């Protein structure tokens, strides 16, 4: 208890509060730029913390992490160009709300949902971090495979209009995720002898191409913009009554975000699609999803910010990064001579609890700074389409090149952009393809590892109680999406 209070007192100093505010402002700004993720932002700004006290520097980086997760939603809502991979699901309903003349409400719902998700993640981090850290450590390859299979079932519910087109896009995403060296056997797959493909296709590169380039091309084709938000005419902050109606979605999505963050190798993008799917599954207005439904916006936004608290649990308690961003944060701790792991919360309690309180307080800074920033960000839509389009392309090139400092990545990004453009023309949904890209690598690696553990016996997935339960849920999810289940459900209602 003494360590918790000392961490709170330390973080409440003017200097540390200023650093948290700066981190939040930088995070929101960088997050709202296409392709510039939280991981890149922390990696770039890490040298700035060398001259700071370890606790102060890590607190600023943690605030930047939270800000970047929220910032990615702003351009996704305004011009359907996600700033970060985690914001891809946000654009499904967020951009539709902008088209419907509800840009202010969309930005407000996103901000409040991010605040709620981040706060729940921070409370979990503060209260039950050691316990949840142990739970995360118990998730092995067999359980991870079952979780990946459950994730693949999302494809069926995201394929609005045509299940066949959705499955086609999802399968293509899974195949693309397998490009590169096999993680177990080191055998090249689908590389066609090209050494640049041995490392596989970067998910960030693919996502920038699929979402940003088609939007830029559509802007070029426009004579007049389909959406022009010169100013926000509707109220930004939604009423308490409106948000209270979505309390189930916010809580469920935040819990999904926390537990997704706990699992190493996953992140805000996975949590966003999971939560969107579950929000649609439990909603009484399923048909409104994808048409500008606030609930479809609140779900991914609360989840991707809750991931921050969840991902930091194994990072702080066990020294196991829950995401690529927390892996960079681990590097920041080690630069300051602090070894992450079970001893962190005892030997360096001041740093650990300052970091935890910084995550908690950054949520409130996000609420204030985010409200001011969204009013400025709306100016993006005042730019003429034919001017905005090359700006988007330029930002995409910069963001893509920054991933690996490679022009090959830029060419791959443009390739995905052309693919995404024609998919849009043919009414093939991109969302299932994104899910396939996210989960393909996890599915492949965990399958190999599980079969090695089970000696090649596929029954290992059914003898493990956790994976059995998850696979049963996946099976039920598939059945729910079939026409037969829909007919049975309608007959039961009659």
N, C-alpha and C positions, 0 to 999 in steps of 0.2 A: 504493500500500500504506500509505503514511504517513497519507493521508486516512481510510482505512478504520479504522485503529487509533485515530486521534484522535477519530473519530466514536464508536467503542466506549467509549473512556475518558470522553468527555463524557456519554454516555447512562447510564453506570454510576454517576453521582453520585447521592447520596441524593435530592436535589430532583427530578431527572428521573425516577428510579425511582418516586417518590411520585406524580408527575404521570401516569405511565403506568398505575399501579395505579388512580388515581382515574378516568382515562379509561376503563379497562376496566370498572370497576364501573358507571359511568354508562352505558356502551355496552350492557352486558348488561341493565341495568334498562330502559333506553329501548327496546332491541330486543325485549324481552319484552312490551311494551305494544302492543296492536293498532293499526296505522296509523302509529306513530311510527318512521319509518325512520332509518337511519344519516345520510342526507342532511339530514333535519330536525334531528337531534341536533347535527350539526356546525355547521349554519347558526345554530342557537340559541346554541350555546356559543362560537362564533367570537369574539364581543366579549370574552370572558374572557381571550383570549390577547393582547390589546392590550398589557397591561403586562408581558408575559413576554418573555424572549429568543425570537427567532424559532424557533430549533431546539427549545427546550423546549415552546413552544406547539404547534408542528406535531406533535411527538412525542406529546403528549397526545391530539390530535385523531386521529392515526393509530391509537392504541390504542383510542379510542372507536369508530372505524370497524370494527376487528376484533371488538370486543365486541358491537356491535350485530348483526353478521352471525351470531354464534353465538346471541345472546339470543333472536332471533326463533323459534328452534326449541322453546323451553321450553313455551310455551303451545300450540304446534302439537301437541306430544307429549301434554301433559296434558289439554287440553280441545278439541283440534282447532281452535284459533283461532290462525292464524299471526301472529306479532308483526310480521314483515316480509314483503314479497313473495317474497324468496328462500326463505322457510321453508314456502311452500305445498306443495312436493313432499315435504317432511319429514313432514307429517301423514298422507300416504298409508299409510305403514307404522308411523310413530311412534305415532300415536293407536291403531292396532290393537294394538300391543304393550301399551299401557296398558290397553286393554280386556281383553287376555289376562293381566293381572296382572303385567306385566313393565315397569312404569313406571320403576323404578330402572335396569334394564338399558337401556331405551330412552334415558334421559337420559345414561347413561354412554357408550353407543355414540356418541351425538350429540356429546358433549364430546370424546372421544378422536378421533373422525373430524374434528371441527373443528380440533383441535390439529394433527393430521397435515397436513390441507389447508393450514392457515395457515402451518405450518412450511415446507412445500414451496414455497408461494408466496413466503415471505420469503427462502428460500435462492436461489430463482430471481432474485428482485429484487436480492439482494446480489451474485450471481456473474455473471449474464449480462444484466443490465439494458440496457446499450447495444446489444448484439447483437439482443435481442428487440424493442427499440424500433424498430430499422430494419426488421425483418420486419413489424411491425404497420403501419408507414407504407406498405408495399407493397400492403396490402389495400385495394382500391378498390371502386367501386360494383358492378362485374361479379362480383367474388369474394364481396362481401357478399350479393348476390342469391342466389348459389348456396348460401351458408351458410344463408340464410333458408329456402330451399326444402328443404334438408336438415332444418332444424328442424321444418318443417311435417309431414314424414314421421313425426315422433314421435307425431303424433295417432293414427295407426293402432295403435301399440303400447300407448298409454295407454287406449284404448277397451276396457277389460275387459268381457267379456260380449257387447256388441253393437257391431260395427264401424259399423253404420248410425247408431246414436245418437252414437257418438264423432265420426264425420264431421260429423253435424248440429251438434254442440256446437262443433267446431273451426271449421266454416264460419261459424257465428254469431259466434264470437270474431273471426275475420278481418273480417267485415262491420262489427262494432262498432268495430274499430280504425281503420276508414276514416272514421268520423264526424269532421267538422271541415273546416278549410281544406286543400285539396290543397297539399302542401309545395312543389310545383313550379309549378303554374298558379294557385295562390291561389283556386281555385274552391270554393265551399262544397259539401259533400257530406253528405247525410242530416241536415241541420241543421233542416229544416222551417221556415226563417226565424227560428229562435230564436238570438239572438246569443250566448247562454250556451254553445251547442254549437260555436261557431266554433273554439274551441281544442281541440275533441275531448274524448273521455272520458279522464280521468286513470286510468292503470292502477292506481295505488294505491287510488283511490276504488272502482273496480270490484272489486278484489281483496278489500278490506275487506268490501264488501257480499256477495260471492259466498261467502266462507268464514265470516265471523263472525256475520252476522245469521241465516242458517239454523241455525247451531249454537245461538244464543240462543233461537230459536223452538222448537227440539227440546228444549232444557232446560226451557222453560215447559210443554211438553206432558208432561214426565216426572212420574210420581208419585214415583218414586225414581230417583236417578241411575244410569245404566248403568255408570258407573265412579266409584268413590269411593276415592281414594287417601288414606286418613287418615295413613298413613305408608308409607314405602318398605320393603317386607318383603324384596324381593330385593336382591342386591348391586348397588351402583351401577356401580362400575368393572368392566368385563368383563375376563376373563382374557386374558393375552398370547396364549394359544393361539387364543381366539375371534377376536381382532383380526387375528392372523397369517393366519388362514384367509381373511380379507377383504383381504389385502394387494394383490391384483390390482385389486380394485374401488377401494380407497383411492388407489392410485397413478394408475390410469386417470382417476378422477374429479378428482383434484388437477390432473393435466395438462390436462384439459378446462377446469377452472376458471381455470388460468393463462392459457391461450390465449384463452378467452372474455373474460377481463378485458383482454387486450391490444387487443381490437377495440372501438374507440369506439362508444358507443351501446348496447352490451350490458351485462350485469351478472350479479349472483348469481342472479336469477330464471331467466334464460336458461340459465346454467351448470347450475343444479339440475335442470332438466327434461332437458337434454342428457345429463347424467351418469346420471340415473335410467334413462333409455331405454337407454343403453349398458350399464349394469349388468345390466339385465334381458335385453338381447340376448346378453351373454356368459355369463350365469348358467346353471348346470346345473339350477337349480330355479326356472325362470321362473314356474311356477304358484303359487309362494309369495309372489310380489310382490303387495303390496296386502292381504295377510292378516296382516301383522305380522312381516315378514322383516327381520332386522337389516341385511342387505346393502342392502335398499331404503331404509334410513334412513342408512346410512353414506355412500352415494353422493352424495346432494344436499348433505349436511352438509360433507363434505370439499371438494366443488366450490365451494360458495358462500364458504368461507373462503379457498380458494386464489385466488379472484377478487381479493382485496384486494392481494396481491403483484403479480398480473398487471396489474391496472388502474393500479397506481402506476408500472409500467415506462415507458409512454409519457408519463405525467404528469411524471416526474422527468427523463427523458432528452430528451424532445422538446417538453414543454410542451403536449401534447395529452391532455386528460383521457380516461381509459378508461371512466369512468362519471360519473353525475351527482354522486356523492359526492366523487370526486376533483376534479371541477370546482369544488366548494365549497372543497376543500383548496387548489386553485390560487389561489382568491380570497384565502385566508388567507396564502399566500406573498406575494402582490402587496400586501396590506395592510401587510406588514412591509417593503415596498420591495424585494422579491426577485422578479426576472423569471424565471419558469420557462422552460425550453428547454434546448438543447444545452449552453449555458454554465453551467447550474446546478451541474453536478458538478465544475466547475473553479473558477469564481468564488465559489461558495457551497458548497464541498465539506463544510464543517462541518454545514450545515443538511441537505444531501442525505443524508449518511451517518448522521447522527443519526436522521433519519426512517427510514432503512432498518433500522438496528439496533433502533429502537423497535418496528417491525413484528415483528421477530424475537423480541424479548424479551416482547412483549405476548402471544405464544402461550403462554408459560409462566405468565404472570399469569392468562391465561384458564383454564388448567388448574386452578390453585389457587382462584381466586375463583369460577369456574364450579361447582366441586365444592361449595363452601359455599352458593352461591346456590340451586342446584337443591334442596337440602334445605329451604330456606325457601320456595321457589316452589311446592313440592308442597302447601303449605297452601291454595292456590287451590282444590283439589278438595274441601276440607273444607267449603266454603261450600255451603249448600243450593242446588239448581238454580234455584229461583224467586227467589233473592237474587242468584245469580251472573249470571243472564240479563240483568237490567237494568243490572248493572255493565258487562257486555260491550257492551251497546248504547250506554251512556254513553261508554265509552272509544272506541267506533267513531265516535260523533258528534264527539267532541273531536279524534280523529286525522284524521278526514275534513275537518273545518272548518279544521284547521291547514294542510292542503295548499295551499289558495288563499284562505283566509279567506272562504269562500263557502258560503251556505246552500243554493245550487243543488247543489253537490257533495254535501251531506248528503242531499238528496232523491234524487239519482242513486244514491247509495250504498244507500239503502233500496230503490230500484227494483231494483238488482242483487241485493239481499238476498232480495226476494220471488221474483225469477227463480231464484236459486240454491236456494231452498226447494222450489219446484215441480219443478225439475230433479231434486232429490234424491228427491222423492216419485215421479217418473216413471222413476227409475233411469237418468237421463241423466248421464253423468260430467261433472264440472266441469273436470277437468284438461285435456282437449283444448281447451276454450274458453279457458282461461288461456293455453295455448300460442299459440292464434290471436291473442289480445289482445297478447301479447308481440311476436310476429313480424310482425303485420300491417303496422304502420307501417314497419318496416325493409324488408319485402318490397316495399311500394308505392313508397317513395322510391328504393330501389336499382334497381328496375325502370325507373322514369322516367329516372334518371340514366344507366343502362346503355344504354338505347335512344337517348338523346341522344348519347352517346359514339359509338355504332355507327351513327348516322345512320338509326335506325329499323330496322336489320337485326337480326333475332333470332339470327342466326348468331354474333353476338359472344360469346354464352355458350358456344358450342362451339369457337370458335377460340382462346379463352383457355384455356391448359392447366390452370390451377388450378381455374377454374370447371367445366371439363369433368370433371375427376376427382371433384370434389365432387358434381356432378349425377349422375354414374354411381353413386356411393355411395348417393345418395338413391334412385335407381332400384332398386338392389339391395335397399334397405331396404323399399321398397314391395312388391317381389316377395316378400320374406320374410314379410310380414304376410298374404299372400293364402292362401286355403284350398288352392289348387293346389300352392303351394310346400310346405305342410305335408304334403300327401299324398305328394309326391315324396320328401320327407325321410324319411317313415315307411317308404316302399317301399325306399329305399336302406339303411335300418337292417336291414330284414328280409333 
